[in-house]
Each structure stands twice: as C-alpha cells, then as structure tokens.
Amino acid sequence: MKYTALILLFISSQLIAQSNLEKIRSFIPTADSIFQDQALKSHMPGLVYGIMYQGKLIHSKAIGKAQLETSIPADMDIDFRIASMSKSFASLAILQLRDAGKLRLDDPVKKYIPEMSQSKSLTKDAPEITIRHLMTHGAGFPEDNPWGDRQLGISDQAFENMLKKGITFSNNPGVTYEYSNMGFAMLGLIIKKVSGMSYQKYITERIFKPLGMNNTYWEYSDVPANKLAHGYRWLSGKWVKQPMEHDGAYGAMGGLITTLNDFSKYVALHQGAWPERDEVDKGPLKRSSIREMQFPWNMNSFIPAYVYPNGRKAPAYMAYGYGLSYLKDDLGRKSVGHSGGLPGFGSQWRIYPDYEIGIITFANVTYAPASYINLKVLDSLISTTKLRPRQLPASAILKQRQTELMTLLPSWNHAEVSGIFAENFFLDYFPDMLRAESEPLFKQIGNIRKIHEIIPENNLRGTFEIEGENGSLEVYFTMSPENPPLIQEYHIQKKKMAQD
C-alpha cells in the first residue's frame, strides 16, 4: 500500500510538472516581448536571459551586442560582469567552512579579523559583530553602493590598512538591515584566513569547478578578449564605454564575471535544494544549507501597497538571507535571488522554489533594471498561466488521522475514547457541540460521493474535502508535537463554490 501511494504521488507530480512546462512554454513569446521592449527602453547594448525550470535552462535568448566596438553579438557564452550577484558565492563558501566545522556563524568577526578591534560601536552596550551579521547585512555598516563599487580592485594590504583605521557605523550590529558591500568584503577575508586560500581560489576550486562553471572569472583580463562583454553607460543619447575594475580584496562582494550558461548551473543548485528529501547530497553544499541560505534571516521592509512591475498593487515582505534577497508577495509566493549593478552592467536572478521556476538576466548598461524585468515576467507567468506549485506529499500520520477522523464524523460517537485526540482537544471542543455542528452540514451535502486526499500544509497539518451529492465540506486539522502526534485543532465548513 505504501509503495502504491508513492507511485501515485510520483505520477501526479510528473503530470503537474509536464503541465507546468507546457504552460511556461506557452508564455515564452510574451516573456520575449517583455525583454525586447525593456531592452529598447533602457538602451541596453546587449542583453541575455534564460528561463529555468526544475534545474534546466529551457529557454534562452540574446539581444544586441556584447561589444559595440567590434560588433561581437551577445550570447549565452559571453562573459558578463554580474556585480552583487557574487555575494551568495561568498555565503556559500562560508557555509561550506561552517559545515566542515572550521567556523561558526555566530563567531565574532574579530576572531578572524583582529583589525576589527580598532572599530568602536556606536554605544558601549552594542553586541559583537558576528559572521552572521555580515552575511545578512546586519553588522551596522552604512549602505555603501557608490563607494563600494570603486573598491573592487584594492589590494589585501590596502583593505587591512583601512580596517586598522577603524570602521564607522551607521547603526549598532543586529538591530536593522542596511546593505553593506564592506561586510561581504570581510567575508572574503575570513574565507582566506580560515581556508588558507584566497577567496578567489577557494570559491573557484570548491564551487565553480564542482559545478562545471569553467568560463567564470574574477579578473576581466583573464577572459578571452572576444568573450568579454564591455560595459556602457547611456549618456546624452549615446553609449559611453565604462572602465572595468580589476580584481582585488573587495571582489567577494561583486567581482564575478560569468556566462549565462555557467550561471544556470549555479541556479540549478539552488533549485535542486527543493523538495526536502532522503536522497544523498551530491552538490558542493548540502541541500539543507542551501535552504538555510534562502531563509529570510533579516527583514528589509514590509510595503503594504507595493506596486509590482505588472501594475498590480499589493503587500510585499522583503528580507535578506545569506547573500540572497527574499520576497514574499500577497499570495504567499516566495522568491529568492539577487541583483547586481556596477558601472556598465546590470543583472539579476530570481527563482520561485515552490514553482520550480526562475530567470537569469545579464545586461551591459549601467544599472539595467534586470530585477524589474524578472519580477514582471515571473509574476505575470505564474498568475496568467495558473502555474501550480510543487505538490507536498501527505505524511503517513496525516493520512492515518484523516481516516480515523472520518470514522467519527458526523456523530462524534465514542470520540473521547478513540485515542486520536490530544489532551487539550475535549477541553476546547465539546462532543455535543461538535455533533450539532457537523450533522446538519452532512445533511446539506447529501450522500457522500468521495473523500478526497488530504492536502498537506506541512507534515502535521492539512485540509481535505468531503464531496457529496449537493456540495462539499472542508475539514482542517492540525496535530500536536508529541509522539505519536494527536489532533489538537479541528474545523469543518461548507466549501464555497466558484459561483458563490
């Protein structure tokens, strides 16, 4: 019976995946049109983008030129500077070192960077800055995008000299979110101190190579001349080529140069962290640690009337994980990724883990609105095609309690001695009132035609439908944390029909 259920779940998941893939493919012409229009509006010399589904690049396209001077066209194997999209690689490296027992996320930063002892917090009661603070933009450093962009190529010695002079704080650590490139430059230094390798070498050896990212670089002069996208700024009606920063101590915050084909392998790693499962880990970082990266550790903002790129106005919750930004919309849809912007370049990647879909976008014009485009395409795609989220399998205990509960409905006879309810249940619910509620509802729907499978919210909570001749009921229950779990909360109601 167990294996039959697993086979049925697998078939159901495959059917949903195939249906979703067809829906995505049907939307591709619309997506292409959105990208084409935005490329013109934003004066992009070149643009490349790709749509990912279930860890595969299912559609990619290039528009315009990677180099205007030589007329080299943009394509999937041209190297673009991706700026702050680099940050999550530093976080991934830190988590590798954490998982290997070489550091802890709550270690004070000065344990690895003694020069930080020269920096004084705003008040004497401030906590120590930790590695976790650096990874979540919670260290109290000031937002430093314009200044930080120009620090990429500084030497390790220049960076250490800067730290010795002390860092000025805008906030105390751990009390708010403020975007900091300096914090990620410090993570690069910690990687070097702990691993004994420069962060560039460590990330190349331990992340790029295992993923097969063989056309990804830190130093632009290492990129074959005919494979490097040049960056431009649109000024006074023409494109002006922008100088490229060399690799240096600040590169962990934004120095990477990569191709769309290479970067899709990294996005596949993040998509592959879901669903949670028993399968052996094969990536350069454990799936559980990748999911930890994607978790919203530090709240950025809550906007009650956020205007989405497709024009709808609705609440949005924004936060930051470990080197990743996080957005949860009014429909409960979660997305993670990161944008990147440097003089001459703009980029972003965003995935919706529950929908197994994502987009990568690189452009070679200063601060191209890649985040805006990606969100517009993904939000519109999911909404208009009615894309279905990944199906969470119902646990054995949920199914068991559903079956047991149905033997008691609607009369609730002998419910108190059934052994399936938690200690609190009959102190909060009373059999005569439960009976008085459920019996009329069952009469309203008539003879029962079908008991639908339970739809889990998680391992211990879910909803199922009781379908009758004249309508349906919805039953919800959640279980206690004891072993075995027992029903602690229950609700039943008439299911609203589409025309209601």
VOMARTI-347362 format. One record per residue (C-alpha): residue in one letter; chain; y, z, x. Coordinates in Angstrom, 3 decimals. Example, Ala and Ser with C-alpha at 12.3 -4.5 7.8 and 13.67 -1.06 7.14 Angstrom:
BEGIN
<pt "a" "A" <-4.500 7.800 12.300>> <pt "s" "A" <-1.060 7.140 13.670>> 
//
This chain:
BEGIN
<pt "m" "A" <0.000 0.000 0.000>> <pt "k" "A" <2.405 0.908 2.837>> <pt "y" "A" <1.829 -2.398 4.607>> <pt "t" "A" <2.204 -4.358 1.358>> <pt "a" "A" <5.612 -2.722 0.805>> <pt "l" "A" <6.656 -3.565 4.352>> <pt "i" "A" <5.601 -7.189 3.906>> <pt "l" "A" <7.530 -7.440 0.625>> <pt "l" "A" <10.610 -5.917 2.279>> <pt "f" "A" <10.330 -8.380 5.164>> <pt "i" "A" <10.068 -11.327 2.760>> <pt "s" "A" <13.039 -10.034 0.766>> <pt "s" "A" <15.110 -9.613 3.944>> <pt "q" "A" <14.205 -13.115 5.082>> <pt "l" "A" <15.246 -14.581 1.727>> <pt "i" "A" <18.598 -12.754 1.883>> <pt "a" "A" <19.125 -13.950 5.470>> <pt "q" "A" <18.363 -17.559 4.542>> <pt "s" "A" <20.646 -17.376 1.516>> <pt "n" "A" <23.445 -15.876 3.619>> <pt "l" "A" <23.032 -18.553 6.273>> <pt "e" "A" <23.379 -21.273 3.635>> <pt "k" "A" <26.493 -19.567 2.264>> <pt "i" "A" <28.036 -19.328 5.732>> <pt "r" "A" <27.331 -22.988 6.459>> <pt "s" "A" <28.946 -23.970 3.156>> <pt "f" "A" <32.119 -22.116 4.229>> <pt "i" "A" <32.362 -23.717 7.684>> <pt "p" "A" <34.645 -26.604 6.588>> <pt "t" "A" <37.064 -24.043 5.127>> <pt "a" "A" <36.917 -21.997 8.336>> <pt "d" "A" <37.557 -25.102 10.435>> <pt "s" "A" <40.586 -25.905 8.291>> <pt "i" "A" <41.984 -22.373 8.737>> <pt "f" "A" <41.600 -22.593 12.516>> <pt "q" "A" <43.102 -26.080 12.664>> <pt "d" "A" <46.154 -25.056 10.622>> <pt "q" "A" <46.748 -21.915 12.679>> <pt "a" "A" <46.408 -23.807 15.961>> <pt "l" "A" <49.270 -26.058 14.867>> <pt "k" "A" <51.431 -23.219 13.514>> <pt "s" "A" <51.020 -21.131 16.661>> <pt "h" "A" <51.487 -24.052 19.087>> <pt "m" "A" <48.125 -23.497 20.769>> <pt "p" "A" <47.461 -25.967 23.605>> <pt "g" "A" <43.761 -25.146 23.323>> <pt "l" "A" <41.527 -23.139 21.005>> <pt "v" "A" <37.796 -22.422 20.976>> <pt "y" "A" <35.949 -20.400 18.381>> <pt "g" "A" <32.418 -19.633 17.306>> <pt "i" "A" <30.712 -18.116 14.280>> <pt "m" "A" <27.845 -15.713 14.990>> <pt "y" "A" <25.065 -14.803 12.574>> <pt "q" "A" <22.190 -12.450 13.391>> <pt "g" "A" <22.931 -12.697 17.113>> <pt "k" "A" <23.084 -16.501 17.220>> <pt "l" "A" <26.027 -18.839 17.675>> <pt "i" "A" <25.543 -21.005 14.571>> <pt "h" "A" <28.829 -22.936 14.733>> <pt "s" "A" <31.396 -23.560 17.452>> <pt "k" "A" <34.352 -25.849 17.867>> <pt "a" "A" <37.064 -26.652 20.390>> <pt "i" "A" <40.567 -27.945 19.684>> <pt "g" "A" <43.101 -29.266 22.169>> <pt "k" "A" <43.398 -28.836 25.932>> <pt "a" "A" <42.364 -26.190 28.419>> <pt "q" "A" <44.733 -27.692 30.981>> <pt "l" "A" <47.706 -29.743 29.847>> <pt "e" "A" <48.460 -30.986 33.386>> <pt "t" "A" <45.033 -32.550 33.868>> <pt "s" "A" <44.175 -33.171 30.189>> <pt "i" "A" <40.940 -31.200 30.549>> <pt "p" "A" <39.773 -30.513 26.991>> <pt "a" "A" <38.914 -27.057 25.729>> <pt "d" "A" <35.202 -26.452 25.188>> <pt "m" "A" <32.579 -23.711 24.969>> <pt "d" "A" <32.034 -23.655 28.739>> <pt "i" "A" <35.696 -23.431 29.771>> <pt "d" "A" <36.720 -20.020 31.133>> <pt "f" "A" <39.499 -18.256 29.231>> <pt "r" "A" <41.182 -15.011 30.197>> <pt "i" "A" <40.258 -12.526 27.436>> <pt "a" "A" <42.568 -9.628 28.371>> <pt "s" "A" <41.817 -6.377 26.493>> <pt "m" "A" <38.532 -7.692 25.159>> <pt "s" "A" <37.446 -6.499 28.631>> <pt "k" "A" <37.780 -2.843 27.620>> <pt "s" "A" <34.438 -2.460 25.884>> <pt "f" "A" <32.621 -3.543 29.059>> <pt "a" "A" <34.099 -0.537 30.861>> <pt "s" "A" <32.986 1.693 27.985>> <pt "l" "A" <29.502 0.188 28.039>> <pt "a" "A" <29.275 0.857 31.790>> <pt "i" "A" <30.350 4.473 31.259>> <pt "l" "A" <27.668 4.924 28.597>> <pt "q" "A" <25.043 3.458 30.929>> <pt "l" "A" <26.018 6.065 33.512>> <pt "r" "A" <26.014 8.781 30.831>> <pt "d" "A" <22.563 7.760 29.615>> <pt "a" "A" <21.347 7.884 33.219>> <pt "g" "A" <22.584 11.489 33.486>> <pt "k" "A" <25.291 10.696 36.041>> <pt "l" "A" <28.247 11.899 33.969>> <pt "r" "A" <29.143 13.441 30.617>> <pt "l" "A" <31.738 12.079 28.235>> <pt "d" "A" <33.375 15.491 27.946>> <pt "d" "A" <33.695 15.926 31.698>> <pt "p" "A" <37.312 16.435 32.782>> <pt "v" "A" <38.751 13.294 34.351>> <pt "k" "A" <39.988 15.210 37.388>> <pt "k" "A" <36.346 15.904 38.324>> <pt "y" "A" <36.152 12.225 39.315>> <pt "i" "A" <39.834 11.520 39.959>> <pt "p" "A" <41.196 14.585 41.810>> <pt "e" "A" <44.639 12.966 41.938>> <pt "m" "A" <44.984 13.751 38.218>> <pt "s" "A" <45.507 17.389 39.177>> <pt "q" "A" <49.063 16.312 40.046>> <pt "s" "A" <49.770 15.425 36.410>> <pt "k" "A" <51.116 18.107 34.111>> <pt "s" "A" <50.557 18.015 30.371>> <pt "l" "A" <53.479 18.487 28.016>> <pt "t" "A" <52.601 22.114 27.290>> <pt "k" "A" <50.531 24.796 29.011>> <pt "d" "A" <48.104 25.038 26.093>> <pt "a" "A" <47.047 21.373 26.365>> <pt "p" "A" <43.325 20.677 26.907>> <pt "e" "A" <41.885 18.912 29.933>> <pt "i" "A" <41.786 15.117 29.722>> <pt "t" "A" <38.173 14.012 29.347>> <pt "i" "A" <36.371 10.720 29.827>> <pt "r" "A" <36.001 10.554 26.040>> <pt "h" "A" <39.791 10.781 25.685>> <pt "l" "A" <40.169 7.771 27.981>> <pt "m" "A" <37.625 5.727 26.029>> <pt "t" "A" <39.293 6.391 22.655>> <pt "h" "A" <42.997 6.165 23.605>> <pt "g" "A" <43.348 9.901 23.099>> <pt "a" "A" <44.464 11.002 26.585>> <pt "g" "A" <48.131 11.339 25.671>> <pt "f" "A" <49.368 8.471 27.843>> <pt "p" "A" <52.168 6.268 26.448>> <pt "e" "A" <51.485 2.840 24.984>> <pt "d" "A" <51.858 0.506 27.963>> <pt "n" "A" <51.078 -3.072 26.979>> <pt "p" "A" <54.038 -4.955 28.506>> <pt "w" "A" <53.992 -2.893 31.699>> <pt "g" "A" <50.189 -2.718 31.906>> <pt "d" "A" <49.851 -6.493 31.676>> <pt "r" "A" <51.627 -6.769 35.025>> <pt "q" "A" <49.432 -4.220 36.802>> <pt "l" "A" <46.165 -6.186 36.798>> <pt "g" "A" <46.277 -7.185 40.441>> <pt "i" "A" <47.368 -3.917 42.084>> <pt "s" "A" <45.152 -2.564 44.859>> <pt "d" "A" <42.960 0.514 44.604>> <pt "q" "A" <45.239 2.227 47.103>> <pt "a" "A" <48.362 1.421 45.089>> <pt "f" "A" <46.680 2.791 41.964>> <pt "e" "A" <45.651 6.004 43.693>> <pt "n" "A" <49.171 6.414 45.092>> <pt "m" "A" <50.511 6.030 41.549>> <pt "l" "A" <48.168 8.760 40.338>> <pt "k" "A" <49.168 11.087 43.163>> <pt "k" "A" <52.770 10.964 41.965>> <pt "g" "A" <51.624 12.236 38.569>> <pt "i" "A" <51.407 10.561 35.158>> <pt "t" "A" <53.987 11.063 32.421>> <pt "f" "A" <52.629 11.937 28.981>> <pt "s" "A" <53.866 10.962 25.540>> <pt "n" "A" <51.502 13.419 23.802>> <pt "n" "A" <49.060 16.120 24.751>> <pt "p" "A" <45.423 14.982 25.032>> <pt "g" "A" <43.231 14.957 21.946>> <pt "v" "A" <45.871 15.106 19.207>> <pt "t" "A" <46.593 11.468 18.378>> <pt "y" "A" <45.866 7.817 19.086>> <pt "e" "A" <48.068 5.840 21.461>> <pt "y" "A" <46.900 2.629 23.086>> <pt "s" "A" <46.654 3.010 26.862>> <pt "n" "A" <45.718 0.411 29.455>> <pt "m" "A" <46.055 3.084 32.132>> <pt "g" "A" <43.246 5.070 30.532>> <pt "f" "A" <40.844 2.152 30.936>> <pt "a" "A" <42.015 1.517 34.496>> <pt "m" "A" <40.970 5.120 35.162>> <pt "l" "A" <37.556 4.395 33.638>> <pt "g" "A" <37.190 1.603 36.195>> <pt "l" "A" <37.924 4.110 38.956>> <pt "i" "A" <35.390 6.578 37.512>> <pt "i" "A" <32.722 3.845 37.433>> <pt "k" "A" <33.423 3.251 41.127>> <pt "k" "A" <33.288 6.955 42.035>> <pt "v" "A" <30.049 7.615 40.128>> <pt "s" "A" <28.108 4.426 40.874>> <pt "g" "A" <29.259 3.819 44.436>> <pt "m" "A" <30.172 0.242 43.488>> <pt "s" "A" <33.455 -1.268 42.407>> <pt "y" "A" <33.629 -1.508 38.627>> <pt "q" "A" <33.642 -5.301 39.046>> <pt "k" "A" <30.362 -5.312 40.947>> <pt "y" "A" <28.769 -2.671 38.727>> <pt "i" "A" <29.580 -4.497 35.470>> <pt "t" "A" <28.550 -7.842 36.947>> <pt "e" "A" <25.194 -6.522 38.185>> <pt "r" "A" <24.341 -4.198 35.300>> <pt "i" "A" <25.789 -6.048 32.303>> <pt "f" "A" <26.667 -9.693 32.976>> <pt "k" "A" <23.509 -10.625 34.868>> <pt "p" "A" <21.046 -8.986 32.447>> <pt "l" "A" <22.787 -10.764 29.558>> <pt "g" "A" <22.840 -14.125 31.347>> <pt "m" "A" <26.653 -14.230 31.467>> <pt "n" "A" <26.680 -16.412 34.569>> <pt "n" "A" <30.078 -18.018 34.010>> <pt "t" "A" <32.088 -14.812 33.690>> <pt "y" "A" <34.547 -13.776 36.393>> <pt "w" "A" <37.081 -11.142 37.410>> <pt "e" "A" <39.154 -13.247 39.839>> <pt "y" "A" <40.603 -16.500 38.500>> <pt "s" "A" <40.461 -18.184 41.929>> <pt "d" "A" <36.645 -17.818 41.805>> <pt "v" "A" <36.451 -20.035 38.707>> <pt "p" "A" <35.796 -23.747 39.387>> <pt "a" "A" <39.180 -25.455 39.089>> <pt "n" "A" <38.038 -27.815 36.338>> <pt "k" "A" <36.578 -24.945 34.290>> <pt "l" "A" <39.608 -22.635 34.147>> <pt "a" "A" <41.855 -22.610 31.086>> <pt "h" "A" <45.520 -22.414 32.038>> <pt "g" "A" <47.774 -20.131 30.032>> <pt "y" "A" <51.010 -21.249 28.371>> <pt "r" "A" <53.993 -19.882 26.508>> <pt "w" "A" <55.801 -21.905 23.826>> <pt "l" "A" <59.498 -21.829 24.760>> <pt "s" "A" <62.346 -23.969 23.436>> <pt "g" "A" <59.989 -26.494 21.913>> <pt "k" "A" <57.706 -26.990 24.905>> <pt "w" "A" <54.807 -25.358 26.705>> <pt "v" "A" <55.590 -23.453 29.883>> <pt "k" "A" <52.663 -22.664 32.173>> <pt "q" "A" <52.283 -18.954 32.911>> <pt "p" "A" <51.311 -17.464 36.282>> <pt "m" "A" <47.868 -15.845 36.449>> <pt "e" "A" <47.464 -12.265 37.678>> <pt "h" "A" <44.886 -11.703 40.419>> <pt "d" "A" <42.014 -9.255 40.083>> <pt "g" "A" <42.709 -5.662 41.046>> <pt "a" "A" <42.412 -1.983 40.210>> <pt "y" "A" <43.620 -2.461 36.633>> <pt "g" "A" <41.150 -5.193 35.692>> <pt "a" "A" <38.826 -2.874 33.769>> <pt "m" "A" <41.479 -2.801 31.055>> <pt "g" "A" <41.936 -6.548 30.752>> <pt "g" "A" <40.905 -8.732 33.675>> <pt "l" "A" <37.864 -10.637 32.425>> <pt "i" "A" <37.644 -14.425 32.381>> <pt "t" "A" <34.729 -15.870 30.411>> <pt "t" "A" <33.434 -18.721 28.282>> <pt "l" "A" <32.693 -18.642 24.593>> <pt "n" "A" <29.032 -19.374 25.280>> <pt "d" "A" <28.842 -16.445 27.701>> <pt "f" "A" <30.715 -14.044 25.450>> <pt "s" "A" <28.485 -14.890 22.495>> <pt "k" "A" <25.638 -13.228 24.416>> <pt "y" "A" <27.637 -10.007 24.528>> <pt "v" "A" <28.433 -10.202 20.819>> <pt "a" "A" <24.719 -10.737 20.166>> <pt "l" "A" <24.046 -7.451 21.992>> <pt "h" "A" <26.359 -5.641 19.569>> <pt "q" "A" <24.897 -7.362 16.528>> <pt "g" "A" <21.402 -6.557 17.749>> <pt "a" "A" <22.097 -2.817 17.622>> <pt "w" "A" <21.518 -3.024 13.864>> <pt "p" "A" <19.454 -2.198 11.929>> <pt "e" "A" <18.193 1.077 13.338>> <pt "r" "A" <14.506 0.586 14.058>> <pt "d" "A" <11.498 1.657 16.139>> <pt "e" "A" <11.424 -1.487 18.285>> <pt "v" "A" <11.621 -0.947 22.068>> <pt "d" "A" <15.107 -1.262 23.607>> <pt "k" "A" <15.430 -4.332 25.827>> <pt "g" "A" <19.186 -4.600 26.416>> <pt "p" "A" <21.326 -3.266 29.242>> <pt "l" "A" <22.335 -0.376 26.947>> <pt "k" "A" <20.336 1.499 24.321>> <pt "r" "A" <20.957 0.394 20.741>> <pt "s" "A" <21.875 3.962 19.798>> <pt "s" "A" <24.566 3.990 22.493>> <pt "i" "A" <25.945 0.652 21.283>> <pt "r" "A" <26.168 2.060 17.759>> <pt "e" "A" <27.934 5.057 19.275>> <pt "m" "A" <30.473 2.657 20.818>> <pt "q" "A" <31.146 1.168 17.392>> <pt "f" "A" <31.715 4.514 15.649>> <pt "p" "A" <35.353 5.320 14.665>> <pt "w" "A" <35.996 8.225 17.030>> <pt "n" "A" <39.794 8.327 16.956>> <pt "m" "A" <41.789 7.488 13.825>> <pt "n" "A" <44.531 4.945 14.389>> <pt "s" "A" <46.046 4.652 10.926>> <pt "f" "A" <45.441 4.569 7.188>> <pt "i" "A" <47.518 1.960 5.371>> <pt "p" "A" <47.385 2.302 1.556>> <pt "a" "A" <48.862 -1.167 0.959>> <pt "y" "A" <47.651 -3.193 3.913>> <pt "v" "A" <48.265 -6.913 3.458>> <pt "y" "A" <45.157 -8.826 4.511>> <pt "p" "A" <45.601 -12.316 6.003>> <pt "n" "A" <44.274 -13.962 2.829>> <pt "g" "A" <47.106 -12.323 0.871>> <pt "r" "A" <45.331 -9.519 -0.949>> <pt "k" "A" <46.922 -6.073 -0.731>> <pt "a" "A" <44.545 -3.125 -0.468>> <pt "p" "A" <43.941 0.051 1.578>> <pt "a" "A" <42.686 -0.185 5.165>> <pt "y" "A" <41.407 2.503 7.509>> <pt "m" "A" <41.773 1.732 11.217>> <pt "a" "A" <40.288 3.651 14.112>> <pt "y" "A" <39.063 3.255 17.679>> <pt "g" "A" <35.575 3.665 19.052>> <pt "y" "A" <34.656 3.444 22.720>> <pt "g" "A" <36.604 0.386 23.837>> <pt "l" "A" <36.310 -1.100 20.341>> <pt "s" "A" <38.623 -1.222 17.348>> <pt "y" "A" <37.294 -0.355 13.888>> <pt "l" "A" <38.437 -1.425 10.421>> <pt "k" "A" <37.118 -0.258 7.049>> <pt "d" "A" <38.523 -2.050 4.017>> <pt "d" "A" <38.937 -1.102 0.364>> <pt "l" "A" <35.462 -2.432 -0.454>> <pt "g" "A" <33.817 -0.212 2.147>> <pt "r" "A" <33.141 -3.114 4.530>> <pt "k" "A" <33.192 -2.070 8.182>> <pt "s" "A" <34.080 -4.337 11.088>> <pt "v" "A" <34.363 -3.768 14.828>> <pt "g" "A" <35.595 -5.819 17.762>> <pt "h" "A" <38.668 -6.122 19.974>> <pt "s" "A" <41.651 -8.343 20.523>> <pt "g" "A" <43.139 -9.463 23.818>> <pt "g" "A" <46.595 -10.627 24.815>> <pt "l" "A" <48.207 -11.477 28.131>> <pt "p" "A" <50.976 -13.875 29.126>> <pt "g" "A" <49.383 -17.248 28.403>> <pt "f" "A" <46.421 -16.041 26.336>> <pt "g" "A" <45.325 -14.521 23.024>> <pt "s" "A" <41.773 -13.746 21.905>> <pt "q" "A" <39.642 -11.640 19.614>> <pt "w" "A" <36.101 -10.982 18.464>> <pt "r" "A" <35.125 -9.236 15.257>> <pt "i" "A" <31.741 -8.500 13.691>> <pt "y" "A" <30.708 -7.063 10.335>> <pt "p" "A" <27.481 -5.238 11.283>> <pt "d" "A" <26.278 -4.786 7.690>> <pt "y" "A" <26.651 -8.521 7.055>> <pt "e" "A" <25.327 -9.602 10.487>> <pt "i" "A" <28.242 -12.000 10.913>> <pt "g" "A" <31.058 -12.331 13.428>> <pt "i" "A" <33.639 -14.636 15.008>> <pt "i" "A" <34.874 -15.118 18.588>> <pt "t" "A" <38.225 -16.818 19.228>> <pt "f" "A" <39.943 -17.750 22.524>> <pt "a" "A" <43.329 -19.493 22.812>> <pt "n" "A" <45.591 -20.291 25.770>> <pt "v" "A" <49.017 -19.474 24.382>> <pt "t" "A" <50.749 -16.100 24.804>> <pt "y" "A" <49.546 -13.556 22.258>> <pt "a" "A" <47.873 -16.100 19.981>> <pt "p" "A" <47.173 -14.455 16.574>> <pt "a" "A" <43.402 -14.507 17.008>> <pt "s" "A" <42.929 -11.196 15.140>> <pt "y" "A" <44.771 -12.580 12.134>> <pt "i" "A" <42.659 -15.747 12.040>> <pt "n" "A" <39.314 -13.989 12.486>> <pt "l" "A" <40.008 -11.436 9.774>> <pt "k" "A" <41.254 -14.134 7.413>> <pt "v" "A" <38.120 -16.222 7.887>> <pt "l" "A" <35.636 -13.339 7.688>> <pt "d" "A" <37.290 -11.543 4.785>> <pt "s" "A" <37.519 -14.782 2.819>> <pt "l" "A" <33.993 -15.870 3.716>> <pt "i" "A" <32.347 -12.627 2.597>> <pt "s" "A" <34.391 -12.450 -0.608>> <pt "t" "A" <34.225 -16.053 -1.787>> <pt "t" "A" <30.577 -16.753 -0.947>> <pt "k" "A" <29.357 -13.353 -2.206>> <pt "l" "A" <27.606 -12.757 1.100>> <pt "r" "A" <25.040 -9.975 0.739>> <pt "p" "A" <24.916 -7.058 3.183>> <pt "r" "A" <21.777 -6.296 5.129>> <pt "q" "A" <19.225 -4.553 2.937>> <pt "l" "A" <18.472 -0.953 3.904>> <pt "p" "A" <14.772 -0.204 3.320>> <pt "a" "A" <13.965 2.679 0.995>> <pt "s" "A" <12.222 5.577 2.731>> <pt "a" "A" <8.798 6.704 1.593>> <pt "i" "A" <10.196 10.021 0.350>> <pt "l" "A" <12.829 8.274 -1.776>> <pt "k" "A" <10.165 6.162 -3.420>> <pt "q" "A" <7.932 9.180 -3.930>> <pt "r" "A" <10.664 11.252 -5.571>> <pt "q" "A" <11.624 8.299 -7.790>> <pt "t" "A" <8.047 8.028 -9.072>> <pt "e" "A" <7.796 11.793 -9.606>> <pt "l" "A" <11.153 11.947 -11.405>> <pt "m" "A" <10.108 9.167 -13.806>> <pt "t" "A" <7.102 11.249 -14.952>> <pt "l" "A" <9.575 13.874 -16.204>> <pt "l" "A" <12.092 11.604 -17.947>> <pt "p" "A" <13.334 11.776 -20.618>> <pt "s" "A" <11.809 15.041 -21.894>> <pt "w" "A" <12.010 17.120 -18.686>> <pt "n" "A" <8.825 18.950 -19.802>> <pt "h" "A" <7.444 21.218 -17.080>> <pt "a" "A" <10.188 20.077 -14.694>> <pt "e" "A" <10.741 23.608 -13.406>> <pt "v" "A" <7.165 23.846 -12.106>> <pt "s" "A" <6.940 20.262 -10.805>> <pt "g" "A" <7.785 21.247 -7.219>> <pt "i" "A" <10.124 18.298 -6.610>> <pt "f" "A" <13.470 20.063 -7.108>> <pt "a" "A" <15.448 22.099 -4.590>> <pt "e" "A" <16.234 25.773 -5.064>> <pt "n" "A" <19.712 25.067 -6.397>> <pt "f" "A" <18.733 22.460 -8.978>> <pt "f" "A" <17.996 24.602 -12.049>> <pt "l" "A" <20.930 26.869 -11.253>> <pt "d" "A" <23.213 23.822 -11.504>> <pt "y" "A" <21.320 21.811 -14.165>> <pt "f" "A" <19.600 23.213 -17.271>> <pt "p" "A" <16.438 21.641 -18.782>> <pt "d" "A" <17.657 21.746 -22.386>> <pt "m" "A" <20.950 20.086 -21.431>> <pt "l" "A" <19.162 17.526 -19.257>> <pt "r" "A" <16.870 16.699 -22.177>> <pt "a" "A" <19.796 16.464 -24.591>> <pt "e" "A" <21.476 14.026 -22.238>> <pt "s" "A" <18.561 11.753 -21.359>> <pt "e" "A" <16.629 11.401 -24.651>> <pt "p" "A" <19.495 9.642 -26.547>> <pt "l" "A" <20.054 7.342 -23.585>> <pt "f" "A" <16.399 6.306 -23.541>> <pt "k" "A" <16.534 5.649 -27.302>> <pt "q" "A" <19.568 3.428 -26.826>> <pt "i" "A" <17.818 1.108 -24.351>> <pt "g" "A" <14.577 0.885 -26.338>> <pt "n" "A" <11.175 0.191 -24.842>> <pt "i" "A" <11.174 0.217 -21.054>> <pt "r" "A" <10.533 -3.184 -19.524>> <pt "k" "A" <10.839 -2.387 -15.848>> <pt "i" "A" <11.530 0.403 -13.377>> <pt "h" "A" <13.453 -1.271 -10.565>> <pt "e" "A" <13.010 -0.349 -6.923>> <pt "i" "A" <15.356 2.320 -5.658>> <pt "i" "A" <18.425 1.082 -3.770>> <pt "p" "A" <18.954 3.498 -0.900>> <pt "e" "A" <22.344 4.708 0.237>> <pt "n" "A" <20.590 6.390 3.143>> <pt "n" "A" <17.233 7.969 3.917>> <pt "l" "A" <17.675 10.747 1.333>> <pt "r" "A" <19.927 9.308 -1.370>> <pt "g" "A" <19.737 6.351 -3.723>> <pt "t" "A" <20.082 4.776 -7.163>> <pt "f" "A" <17.568 2.958 -9.336>> <pt "e" "A" <17.656 1.093 -12.636>> <pt "i" "A" <15.550 1.669 -15.734>> <pt "e" "A" <15.573 -1.605 -17.648>> <pt "g" "A" <14.979 -1.501 -21.411>> <pt "e" "A" <14.971 -3.941 -24.318>> <pt "n" "A" <18.575 -3.167 -25.263>> <pt "g" "A" <20.151 -2.277 -21.953>> <pt "s" "A" <19.611 -0.376 -18.750>> <pt "l" "A" <20.140 3.083 -17.309>> <pt "e" "A" <21.188 4.011 -13.787>> <pt "v" "A" <19.687 7.078 -12.146>> <pt "y" "A" <21.099 8.586 -8.973>> <pt "f" "A" <19.678 11.439 -6.933>> <pt "t" "A" <20.108 12.968 -3.506>> <pt "m" "A" <17.790 15.279 -1.615>> <pt "s" "A" <18.082 18.427 0.463>> <pt "p" "A" <17.721 18.596 4.270>> <pt "e" "A" <14.634 20.833 4.146>> <pt "n" "A" <11.138 19.579 4.903>> <pt "p" "A" <9.879 18.148 2.650>> <pt "p" "A" <13.184 17.060 1.058>> <pt "l" "A" <13.662 18.070 -2.584>> <pt "i" "A" <16.017 16.718 -5.249>> <pt "q" "A" <19.247 18.721 -5.199>> <pt "e" "A" <21.530 16.492 -7.302>> <pt "y" "A" <20.873 14.085 -10.169>> <pt "h" "A" <22.897 11.877 -12.536>> <pt "i" "A" <21.967 9.402 -15.269>> <pt "q" "A" <24.192 6.988 -17.187>> <pt "k" "A" <24.133 3.806 -19.218>> <pt "k" "A" <24.516 0.819 -16.926>> <pt "k" "A" <27.651 -1.192 -17.589>> <pt "m" "A" <27.002 -4.844 -18.276>> <pt "a" "A" <29.150 -7.607 -16.785>> <pt "q" "A" <30.905 -8.238 -20.118>> <pt "d" "A" <31.711 -4.529 -20.685>> 
//
